[in-house]
């Protein structure tokens, strides 16, 4: 994908027309405008491609944006992860290369686990921050209370 913020529709560009992109097809590695997306979605060659909004694609880290969601051997969608080989695999890969592998996971579960892990780390950091702030508040409160007690003692001494 082009690195500039404005991306042009690949199909329109090949016809010497300038149209901004609304969608991105990782399989085709090409941006599509709304009109070209309609044709892309009905074409026999591309109707099963998973197209995403361009804004979502731009938010992907560069490493993620460069990963194809399709198997390079079988041209099928990558749906599983093999922890033994540390690799993504399609259903045909499992049948041919991972038949004896134990613990094949669905990508949905791997992604959900990763998201949960990130959320738990964030929650842990937030709880530590809250604890630190609460300790500061208690410390400040104790200082104020101590000053108040000293002033109150001084006041009692002066009055008596």
Legacy VTK file of the C-alpha trace (Angstrom):
# vtk DataFile Version 3.0
C-alpha trace
ASCII
DATASET POLYDATA
POINTS 160 float
0.000 0.000 0.000
1.159 3.517 -0.671
2.558 5.291 2.353
0.860 8.614 1.667
-2.350 9.474 3.457
-4.293 9.711 0.172
-4.630 6.354 -1.541
-6.115 6.005 -4.993
-8.361 3.248 -6.262
-6.137 0.785 -8.129
-8.797 -0.133 -10.690
-9.679 3.489 -11.454
-5.991 4.414 -11.559
-5.330 1.735 -14.184
-8.027 3.448 -16.271
-6.350 6.845 -15.727
-9.099 8.075 -13.404
-8.302 9.564 -10.016
-10.622 8.261 -7.306
-9.907 8.086 -3.591
-9.995 4.687 -2.000
-12.721 3.664 0.494
-11.795 -0.005 0.912
-8.721 -2.236 0.866
-8.525 -5.814 -0.399
-5.521 -7.565 1.205
-5.863 -10.499 -1.209
-5.522 -8.229 -4.247
-3.224 -5.843 -2.352
-5.215 -3.015 -3.860
-7.433 -0.139 -2.811
-10.979 0.119 -4.112
-13.466 2.954 -4.390
-17.140 2.274 -3.588
-18.036 1.759 -7.239
-15.203 -0.685 -7.925
-16.014 -2.546 -4.693
-19.428 -3.415 -6.149
-17.749 -5.082 -9.141
-15.117 -6.680 -6.913
-17.824 -8.248 -4.729
-19.658 -9.855 -7.664
-16.679 -10.969 -9.734
-16.119 -14.731 -9.575
-12.393 -14.191 -9.023
-12.795 -11.844 -6.051
-16.244 -12.272 -4.490
-14.853 -14.288 -1.570
-12.132 -11.782 -0.681
-12.339 -10.171 2.753
-12.346 -6.435 2.083
-11.897 -3.884 4.876
-12.468 -0.163 5.265
-9.355 1.788 4.320
-9.329 3.587 7.700
-9.153 0.222 9.484
-6.360 -0.899 7.161
-4.370 2.290 7.786
-4.539 1.663 11.547
-2.845 -1.727 11.238
0.815 -1.829 12.246
3.046 -2.084 9.144
3.986 -5.666 10.014
0.310 -6.688 10.193
-0.622 -4.815 7.029
1.971 -6.817 5.108
0.642 -10.217 6.199
-1.682 -11.900 3.745
-4.740 -13.560 5.300
-4.427 -16.340 2.701
-2.226 -19.423 2.580
0.606 -19.066 0.072
0.486 -22.824 -0.693
-3.240 -23.441 -1.041
-4.707 -19.960 -1.594
-7.203 -20.627 1.213
-7.984 -18.358 4.136
-5.687 -18.855 7.140
-7.979 -19.962 9.958
-5.720 -21.775 12.416
-2.463 -21.532 14.332
-0.103 -24.440 14.987
1.813 -23.828 18.234
4.274 -26.649 17.471
5.420 -25.008 14.228
4.493 -21.467 15.330
2.743 -20.925 12.026
-0.601 -19.909 10.607
-2.350 -22.557 8.533
-5.388 -23.118 6.355
-7.619 -26.217 6.560
-5.624 -27.921 3.763
-2.339 -27.245 5.577
-3.738 -29.001 8.646
-4.635 -32.056 6.554
-1.287 -32.199 4.790
1.390 -30.705 7.078
-0.092 -30.630 10.584
-2.000 -33.911 10.817
0.128 -35.080 13.777
0.353 -31.693 15.474
-1.312 -31.339 18.851
-3.027 -28.173 20.037
-4.042 -26.569 16.729
-5.946 -23.402 17.661
-8.494 -21.350 15.775
-7.230 -17.861 14.937
-10.379 -16.418 16.521
-9.400 -17.980 19.858
-5.776 -16.854 19.521
-6.867 -13.292 18.736
-9.391 -13.275 21.597
-6.754 -14.588 24.006
-4.280 -11.935 22.838
-6.889 -9.192 23.251
-7.771 -10.473 26.720
-4.095 -10.577 27.657
-3.574 -6.979 26.518
-6.688 -5.872 28.411
-5.526 -7.661 31.564
-2.105 -5.980 31.348
-3.795 -2.611 30.899
-6.135 -3.300 33.823
-3.172 -4.332 35.978
-1.319 -1.090 35.123
-4.437 0.965 35.869
-4.962 -0.766 39.220
-1.325 -0.125 40.167
-1.762 3.561 39.239
-4.961 3.769 41.309
-3.203 2.147 44.281
-0.291 4.582 43.980
-2.671 7.559 43.798
-4.669 6.282 46.787
-1.444 5.918 48.794
-0.493 9.507 47.887
-3.922 10.767 48.952
-3.637 8.929 52.286
-0.129 10.338 52.810
-1.291 13.895 52.048
-4.348 13.387 54.261
-2.130 12.207 57.125
0.124 15.274 56.733
-2.890 17.588 56.793
-4.302 15.773 59.832
-0.937 16.016 61.602
-0.715 19.768 60.890
-4.295 20.216 62.089
-3.537 18.358 65.345
-0.405 20.475 65.929
-2.315 23.703 65.310
-5.122 22.517 67.539
-2.616 21.739 70.348
-0.985 25.157 69.881
-4.404 26.801 70.012
-5.282 24.967 73.236
-1.947 25.997 74.797
-2.479 29.645 73.798
-6.062 29.703 75.094
-5.235 28.122 78.466
LINES 1 161
160 0 1 2 3 4 5 6 7 8 9 10 11 12 13 14 15 16 17 18 19 20 21 22 23 24 25 26 27 28 29 30 31 32 33 34 35 36 37 38 39 40 41 42 43 44 45 46 47 48 49 50 51 52 53 54 55 56 57 58 59 60 61 62 63 64 65 66 67 68 69 70 71 72 73 74 75 76 77 78 79 80 81 82 83 84 85 86 87 88 89 90 91 92 93 94 95 96 97 98 99 100 101 102 103 104 105 106 107 108 109 110 111 112 113 114 115 116 117 118 119 120 121 122 123 124 125 126 127 128 129 130 131 132 133 134 135 136 137 138 139 140 141 142 143 144 145 146 147 148 149 150 151 152 153 154 155 156 157 158 159
